[in-house]
């Protein structure tokens, strides 16, 4: 018995030594050792993982790029990329596959979803969904109910934790990504579709239901439920976060808000006249949206994975490396944007300080084959929300609020909200 115990201990010690040597070799030899970054990041991913699950990583990465340059090693096999050419190569030219991180984001292990799908061909097959919406309203504005929003945020936080530490979800007492409240909401959505004699809506929910009914084996019920759940969460939180960020900039820049008010009032005498189609070509409204996206958007889902060695931003990147484009740095790069930290919608209306703004440099919706399939619908939503708010209300700044945000797939304010003063406009008289 003593011999076997000694043998087991020796084998365990040998494995520990092997792993230590392997970690040291990875840290200080090979191509990744040449990439600058914090010393501790060469040895362990835990500092970066901890910042990520706390949602703080988006608030300090700009300091990393300022100190180390356009490419930074933040974990033994993870690098961040901030320069335009590097991001373009990752997302468009080489169109690298999504990182294994996304496997851990699945609501049910082994069940793929569109947003977690790593196979590029499978992702492209569902682009038809980009022209649709979920249909119906949750009546959050009229009811002032924050329960649904908190449910959505909870799912995103759990997803961030599971992504960094995927083994946690197999612990019996660890909370599952989908709460009972979310399951009740999903059941209500599905029940409404079962009402006899009611015409089917042509939206994302119906497309997913049709896919399941047409091929229940290839598109089983569990995937159907997961897809609808993820679209409800991702589709609502991303647009609301972006619209809130744009409103933040408008009320903090009253002169810009005034110009937007004048454009909207010159085109529409009543709020009911405002429609999707009529808003598409309003220059200042679109300039406000693009500038707000540039300054405040934190795109999700950009982690990519090298299946073979490549060269990015002048550095050799070996296979099996996570490369994460960081558009937040690109979209505030003073080499591309004059007065990069300032809210200047006018840069989108012509040449500003010798530079003409390029929408391809704003990666609010990612780029390449894996860009956001709903970006056109999101733009339409933001135009309509902003135009109707500005036409109906006088908006103003509420002083003394924190602008600090955290990030779990979508940004959220640490204080839990951002207040905007509103006063209903008096009806205009001809």
C-alpha positions in Angstrom: 0.0 0.0 0.0 2.8 2.3 0.9 4.6 1.7 -2.4 1.4 2.5 -4.4 0.8 5.7 -2.4 4.4 6.8 -3.0 4.0 6.0 -6.7 0.8 8.1 -6.9 2.5 11.0 -5.1 5.5 10.9 -7.4 3.3 10.9 -10.5 1.4 13.8 -9.1 4.5 15.7 -8.4 5.9 14.9 -11.8 2.7 16.3 -13.4 3.0 19.5 -11.4 6.6 19.9 -12.4 5.7 19.2 -16.1 3.0 21.8 -16.0 5.3 24.4 -14.4 8.0 23.8 -17.0 5.4 24.0 -19.8 4.0 27.3 -18.4 7.5 28.8 -18.1 8.4 27.7 -21.6 5.2 29.2 -23.0 5.8 32.4 -21.0 9.4 33.1 -21.9 10.0 31.3 -25.2 8.3 31.1 -28.6 6.6 33.8 -30.6 4.2 35.0 -27.9 7.1 35.8 -25.6 8.0 38.7 -27.9 4.6 40.4 -27.5 4.6 43.1 -24.8 2.3 43.1 -21.9 2.1 42.9 -18.1 4.7 40.4 -16.7 2.1 38.4 -14.8 0.1 37.9 -18.0 2.9 35.7 -19.3 2.3 33.2 -16.5 -1.5 33.2 -15.8 -4.8 34.3 -17.3 -6.5 34.9 -13.9 -6.0 38.7 -13.6 -7.5 39.2 -17.0 -10.2 36.6 -16.4 -11.1 38.3 -13.1 -11.3 41.8 -14.7 -13.5 40.2 -17.4 -16.0 38.6 -15.1 -16.3 41.8 -13.1 -16.9 43.7 -16.3 -14.0 46.1 -15.6 -11.8 45.1 -18.5 -13.2 47.7 -20.9 -12.2 50.5 -18.5 -8.5 49.9 -18.3 -7.4 48.4 -21.6 -6.7 51.9 -23.0 -3.9 52.2 -20.4 -2.5 48.9 -21.6 -2.4 50.1 -25.2 -0.9 53.4 -24.2 1.9 51.6 -22.3 2.6 48.6 -24.5 1.4 49.6 -28.0 -1.2 48.2 -30.5 -0.8 44.6 -29.5 -0.8 43.4 -25.9 -0.5 40.0 -24.3 -3.0 39.7 -21.5 -2.8 36.0 -20.8 -0.4 33.2 -21.7 -2.3 32.5 -25.0 -4.4 35.6 -25.4 -3.5 38.9 -27.1 -5.5 42.1 -27.7 -5.2 43.9 -31.0 -6.0 47.7 -31.4 -4.6 48.8 -34.8 -6.7 49.0 -37.8 -4.7 46.7 -40.1 -4.6 44.0 -37.4 -8.3 44.1 -36.7 -9.0 44.1 -40.4 -6.9 41.0 -40.9 -8.5 39.1 -38.0 -12.1 39.8 -38.9 -12.1 40.3 -42.7 -9.0 39.1 -44.5 -8.4 35.9 -42.7 -11.8 35.7 -41.1 -10.5 33.7 -38.1 -12.9 31.3 -36.4 -14.5 32.2 -33.1 -12.6 31.2 -30.0 -13.4 28.1 -27.9 -14.7 30.6 -25.3 -18.0 30.6 -27.2 -18.5 26.9 -26.5 -18.8 27.7 -22.8 -21.4 30.4 -23.5 -24.0 28.0 -24.8 -27.1 27.9 -22.6 -27.0 24.1 -22.7 -23.6 22.3 -23.2 -23.3 20.8 -26.7 -26.3 22.8 -28.1 -25.1 25.3 -30.7 -26.7 28.7 -31.1 -26.2 31.4 -33.8 -24.2 33.7 -31.5 -22.1 30.9 -30.2 -21.7 29.0 -33.5 -18.0 28.7 -34.4 -18.6 27.1 -37.8 -18.7 30.0 -40.3 -20.8 28.2 -42.8 -23.5 27.5 -40.2 -23.5 31.1 -39.2 -24.0 32.4 -42.7 -27.0 30.1 -43.3 -29.1 32.1 -40.9 -28.5 35.6 -42.2 -32.2 35.8 -43.3 -33.0 36.6 -39.7 -31.3 40.0 -40.0 -34.4 41.5 -41.7 -36.8 40.6 -38.9 -37.5 41.3 -35.2 -39.0 39.4 -32.4 -42.4 40.9 -32.8 -44.6 42.2 -30.1 -43.8 44.4 -27.1 -42.8 43.7 -23.5 -44.4 47.0 -22.4 -41.4 47.8 -20.2 -41.8 51.6 -20.7 -45.5 51.8 -19.8 -45.2 49.4 -16.9 -41.8 50.7 -15.6 -41.0 47.1 -14.7 -37.3 46.5 -14.4 -37.6 42.7 -13.7 -37.1 41.7 -17.3 -34.0 43.9 -17.7 -32.5 42.5 -14.6 -33.2 39.0 -15.8 -31.4 39.7 -19.1 -28.4 41.3 -17.3 -28.2 38.3 -15.0 -28.0 35.9 -18.0 -25.2 38.0 -19.5 -23.2 38.1 -16.2 -23.5 34.3 -15.8 -22.4 33.8 -19.4 -19.3 35.9 -18.8 -18.4 33.8 -15.8 -19.1 30.5 -17.5 -17.0 31.7 -20.5 -13.9 32.3 -18.3 -14.4 29.3 -16.0 -16.5 26.8 -18.0 -16.1 24.0 -15.4 -18.2 25.9 -12.9 -21.4 25.1 -14.7 -20.9 21.4 -13.8 -20.9 22.1 -10.1 -24.4 20.9 -8.8 -25.2 24.1 -6.8 -23.9 26.5 -9.5 -26.8 28.6 -10.9 -27.8 27.8 -14.4 -27.7 30.5 -17.1 -31.4 30.5 -17.6 -33.5 31.5 -14.6 -37.1 30.4 -13.9 -38.2 34.0 -14.8 -36.7 33.7 -18.2 -38.3 30.3 -18.7 -41.7 31.8 -17.8 -41.2 34.6 -20.3 -40.2 32.2 -23.0 -43.3 30.0 -22.3 -45.5 33.1 -22.6 -44.0 33.9 -26.0 -44.5 30.4 -27.3 -48.1 30.2 -26.0 -49.1 33.3 -27.9 -48.0 31.5 -31.1 -50.3 28.6 -30.4 -53.6 30.6 -30.5 -55.8 28.9 -33.1 -56.7 30.9 -36.1 -54.2 33.7 -35.4 -52.1 34.5 -38.5 -48.4 33.8 -38.0 -46.1 36.7 -37.6 -43.1 36.9 -39.9 -40.4 37.6 -37.3 -37.4 35.8 -35.7 -39.6 33.8 -33.4 -41.7 32.4 -36.2 -38.6 31.7 -38.4 -37.1 29.7 -35.5 -40.4 27.9 -34.8 -40.7 27.0 -38.5 -37.2 25.7 -38.6 -37.9 23.4 -35.7 -41.2 22.2 -37.2 -39.6 21.6 -40.6 -36.7 19.7 -39.2 -37.2 18.6 -35.6 -34.1 16.4 -35.7 -31.7 18.8 -37.2 -33.2 21.8 -35.3 -34.4 20.2 -32.0 -36.7 21.9 -29.5 -33.8 22.7 -27.1 -32.0 24.7 -29.8 -35.3 26.4 -30.7 -35.7 27.6 -27.1 -32.1 28.6 -26.7 -32.1 30.6 -30.0 -35.2 32.5 -29.1 -33.9 33.2 -25.6 -30.6 34.5 -26.9 -32.2 36.8 -29.5 -34.4 38.3 -26.8 -31.5 39.0 -24.6 -28.9 40.1 -27.1 -31.3 41.9 -29.4 -32.8 44.1 -26.7 -29.8 44.9 -24.5 -27.4 45.9 -27.2 -29.8 48.4 -28.9 -30.9 49.9 -25.6 -27.3 50.3 -24.3 -26.3 52.1 -27.5 -29.3 54.4 -27.5 -28.7 55.3 -23.9 -25.1 56.1 -24.7 -26.2 58.4 -27.5 -28.7 60.2 -25.2 -25.9 60.6 -22.6 -23.8 62.5 -25.2 -26.7 64.6 -26.4 -27.7 65.9 -23.0 -24.0 66.5 -22.2 -23.7 68.5 -25.4 -26.7 70.8 -25.6 -25.6 72.6 -28.7 -25.5 69.3 -30.6 -28.9 68.3 -29.1 -30.3 71.6 -30.3 -29.1 70.9 -33.9 -30.8 67.5 -33.8 -34.1 69.1 -32.5 -34.1 71.6 -35.3 -33.6 68.9 -38.0 -36.4 66.7 -36.5 -38.8 69.6 -36.1 -38.1 70.8 -39.7 -39.2 67.4 -41.1 -42.0 66.4 -38.8 -44.8 68.6 -37.4 -46.3 65.7 -35.3 -44.7 62.7 -33.6 -47.0 60.3 -35.5 -45.5 61.3 -38.8 -42.2 59.8 -37.8 -41.6 56.4 -39.5 -38.7 54.1 -40.2 -38.7 55.0 -43.9 -38.7 58.8 -43.4 -35.7 58.7 -41.0 -33.2 56.9 -43.2 -31.8 60.0 -44.9 -31.8 62.6 -42.1 -28.1 63.6 -42.1 -27.7 65.0 -38.6 -29.7 62.2 -37.0 -27.5 59.6 -38.6 -24.3 61.6 -37.8 -25.4 61.7 -34.1 -25.9 57.9 -34.1 -22.6 57.1 -35.8 -20.7 59.4 -33.5 -22.4 57.9 -30.4 -21.6 54.4 -31.6 -18.0 55.4 -32.1 -17.5 56.8 -28.6 -19.5 54.4 -26.5 -20.0 51.1 -28.2 -18.3 48.0 -26.8 -18.8 45.3 -29.4 -19.3 41.8 -28.1 -18.2 38.4 -29.5 -15.0 39.4 -31.2 -12.7 36.7 -29.7 -11.1 34.8 -32.5 -8.8 31.8 -32.7 -5.7 30.9 -34.8 -5.9 27.4 -36.2 -2.5 27.9 -37.9 0.4 30.4 -37.4 -0.1 33.9 -38.8 1.4 37.4 -38.7 -0.7 40.1 -37.1 0.4 43.7 -36.4 4.0 42.7 -37.1 4.1 39.8 -34.7 4.1 36.1 -35.3 1.0 34.5 -33.7 1.2 30.7 -33.3 -1.7 28.4 -33.7 -4.1 27.8 -30.8 -3.9 31.5 -29.7 -6.9 33.7 -28.8 -6.7 37.0 -30.6 -9.2 39.6 -29.5 -9.7 42.7 -31.7 -10.3 45.8 -29.5 -12.4 48.2 -31.6 -12.9 50.6 -28.6 -9.3 51.6 -29.0 -9.5 51.9 -32.8 -12.7 54.0 -32.6 -10.9 56.5 -30.3 -7.5 56.4 -32.0 -6.3 60.0 -32.4 -4.3 58.8 -35.5 -7.7 58.2 -37.2 -10.0 60.6 -35.4 -9.2 64.3 -34.8 -10.4 65.3 -31.3 -11.0 61.6 -30.8 -12.6 61.8 -27.3 -15.0 64.6 -28.2 -18.6 64.1 -29.4 -18.6 65.8 -32.8 -21.4 64.6 -35.2 -20.2 67.1 -37.7 -17.3 64.8 -38.6 -19.8 62.6 -40.4 -21.2 65.4 -42.5 -18.0 66.3 -44.3 -14.3 66.7 -43.8 -13.4 67.6 -40.2 -9.9 68.9 -39.6 -8.6 67.4 -42.8 -10.1 64.0 -42.2 -13.3 62.4 -43.6 -14.9 59.9 -41.3 -15.2 56.3 -42.6 -18.0 54.1 -41.3 -15.7 51.0 -41.8 -13.6 52.3 -38.9 -16.6 52.1 -36.5 -16.9 48.4 -35.7 -20.0 48.7 -33.5 -21.5 45.7 -35.3 -18.2 43.9 -35.8 -17.1 43.1 -39.4 -16.6 40.3 -41.9 -18.7 37.2 -42.1 -19.5 37.2 -38.4 -20.8 40.8 -38.1 -24.1 41.5 -36.3 -26.9 40.0 -38.4 -29.4 42.5 -36.9 -27.3 45.7 -37.4 -29.7 47.3 -40.0 -32.7 46.7 -37.8 -30.8 48.1 -34.8 -30.0 51.3 -36.8 -33.7 51.6 -37.7 -34.7 51.2 -34.0 -32.2 53.8 -32.8 -33.3 56.3 -35.5 -37.0 55.9 -34.5 -36.4 56.0 -30.7 -34.2 59.1 -30.9 -36.4 61.0 -33.3 -39.6 60.4 -31.4 -38.0 61.3 -28.1 -36.5 64.5 -29.4 -39.8 65.4 -31.2 -42.0 64.8 -28.2 -39.8 65.9 -25.3 -37.4 68.6 -24.3 -34.4 66.6 -23.0 -31.9 67.9 -20.4 -28.9 66.9 -18.3 -29.4 65.6 -14.8 -26.3 66.7 -13.0 -24.1 64.7 -10.7 -24.4 61.3 -12.3 -21.6 58.7 -12.8 -20.7 57.7 -16.3 -18.8 54.6 -15.1 -19.9 51.5 -16.9 -19.1 47.7 -16.7 -19.4 45.2 -19.5 -20.9 41.8 -19.8 -21.5 41.3 -23.5 -23.3 44.7 -23.4 -22.3 47.7 -21.3 -24.3 48.7 -18.2 -24.0 51.7 -15.8 -22.6 50.9 -12.4 -25.2 53.1 -10.8 -27.8 50.9 -12.6 -29.3 53.7 -14.8 -28.6 57.0 -16.5 -31.3 59.7 -15.9 -32.3 62.2 -18.5 -34.6 65.1 -17.7 -37.7 65.2 -19.9 -40.4 67.8 -20.4 -43.2 67.3 -22.9 -43.2 69.8 -25.7 -46.3 71.9 -26.3 -48.2 71.0 -29.5 -47.2 73.1 -32.4 -49.8 75.3 -34.0 -49.9 76.1 -37.7 
